[in-house]
Amino acid sequence: MRLDKFLKVSRLIKRRTLAKEIADQGRIIVNGNKAKAATNIAVGDELKIQFGQKLLTIEIDALKETVKKDEASELYTIKQEEYIKAE
């Protein structure tokens, strides 16, 4: 599954176009490598996503084409959430 589609389906990012923009800015890292929107992801991959001053580390538990809003959080596990100091 494409990275931008996963981020939308899992509701980590609201829109797929926004997920693409964030990936193109180099703010998403998959298994230690900077990722583009078209990067294929698999179950067990680790994602680091930078949201402004927050760095979120998650592990992918499942991949589905569509999910209900209540089930979206079952697609991933949050491993770490840290705040970055502004320089």
N, C-alpha and C positions, 0 to 999 in steps of 0.2 A: 504494500500500500504506500502511496505517496505521503511524504511528511506533511504537506499542507492539508491534505484531505484528513489525515489522522487528527491533526490539531483541531480542525473544524468539527469532526464527528465526536471527538472526546470533549468538546466544548471548552478546551483550554484557551482557544482563541475563537472569537465569535464568527468571523468571516474568513473564507478561504483566501480571498485576495489580501487580507491583512496578514494572514499567516505567510503568504508568499513574500510580502514586503519585508517582514521581520527576518525571514530566512535569507533573503537577498542582502540584508544589511549585516549578515554574519553574526546574528544574535542567538542562533540555535546551533548547538553542538551535539552530534550523534556519535556515541562511542568514542569521544575524544577528537573527532574531526568536524570541522565546520561543514554545515549541511546546506544544501540548496533545497528549494521547495519540491523539486522532483526526486529527491533522495528517497530510495526505497527503504522502508523500515520493517523490522520483524519483531516478533514477540521476544522479549528479553533484552532489547536494546535500551540503552540509557540515554535520555535526552536532558540537556541543560538548556534552559530557555531564560533569556534575560528580559524581564519586564521592567523597564525603567531602573529603579534602584533595587529591584528584587531579582535574585537568581534562584530559579526553581529547578531541582533535579528530580526527574521521574524515571520510573522503569515501566516499560510497556508490558502489560499482562495479557492483553487480547486485542485482536484486530477485527473490526466488524464494519461493514459498509454503512449501516445505519443503526442507531440505537435511540431509545427513548431518553428523555431528559434525565429521568431518575437513574438510569443505568449507565450514563456516560462516565461517571467516576469509577466504574468497575473496570474500565479499559486500561487504567494505569495506577501505579502506586507512587505516592510522593515519598521520596527518600530523604530529601533535604530542602530546606527553604531558608535562604540567607539574604541578608540585606547588605548592599554594597554602599560604602561611603562615597559620597560625591567628592571629587578632587577639586 
